Amino acid sequence: MKPTDPKFDHCLAALRQSPFFAGLGSDVQADILGMFSYDTALRRDTNVSLPDADQRFSAVVSGRAKVSVYHPETGREHILDLLGPGDAFDLISLLDRQPRDVIVTALDDMEILTASQSQVRQWILQNPEINRTFLPYLGEQMHRLADQAEDLALYDTEARLARLILRHITSNAPVHGLRLINDLSQETLASMIGSVRVVVGRQMSKWKQEGILSTGRGKWAIDDLNELIAKAQKKLDI
């Protein structure tokens, strides 16, 4: 993408809000953007970084996507991660040069920046200052995967759902402010915690009766944060 591209300033503003790129100088950010190509994906498009997805490194400018794995026989889905504006993906493939057996699906209409992994690797070698932001961001993604493993091993469905919601509370918004998930379907939420839609629906109905959650206009909000935290702390009886 060249500085003369009409989307250049728009995409540069998105990079500056990204935890991956925000700590870099303006000149470095503009240099990085020069590697990328601008693309779009429509809601429900799969593998939003295609073509040659397993050889691309991508960053989200706007919209959301889910990163999923599927059982080859049952087709059951488990969502590994949610991506929002500023998030980068295909990081593991960037590091180990191995394709990942995941599907990236657009949850909204999206704007995406993509570059070849080989080009990004070469740029990182030539600009080691990127590690000041790259390594903490990679660590954050690994921490999220570790949290999922802990939840599945140690917590029941109610606690896993509570812990998922708590991880998406924004730090700079009122208690009920949530990032990325407050308009997702019960089926999608279930796929994020290793459950099924009917169980999640039953749990959310129970929480509404208890005054923990409320819903309206296709979204839901937290009304009793302390009680939700208490739900999240209950571990399995083994």
Secondary structure, DSSP 8 states (H G I E B T S, - for coil): --TTSTTHHHHHHHHHT-TTTTTS-HHHHHHHHTT-EEEEE-TT-BSTT-SSGGGEEEEEEES-EEEEEE-TTT--EEEEEEE-TT-EE-HHHHHH------EEEESS-EEEEEEEHHHHHHHHHH-GGGHHHHHHHHHHHHHHHHHHHHHHHHB-HHHHHHHHHHHTB-TTS-TT-BSS-TT--HHHHHHHHT--HHHHHHHHHHHHHTTSEEEETTEEEES-HHHHHHHHT-B---
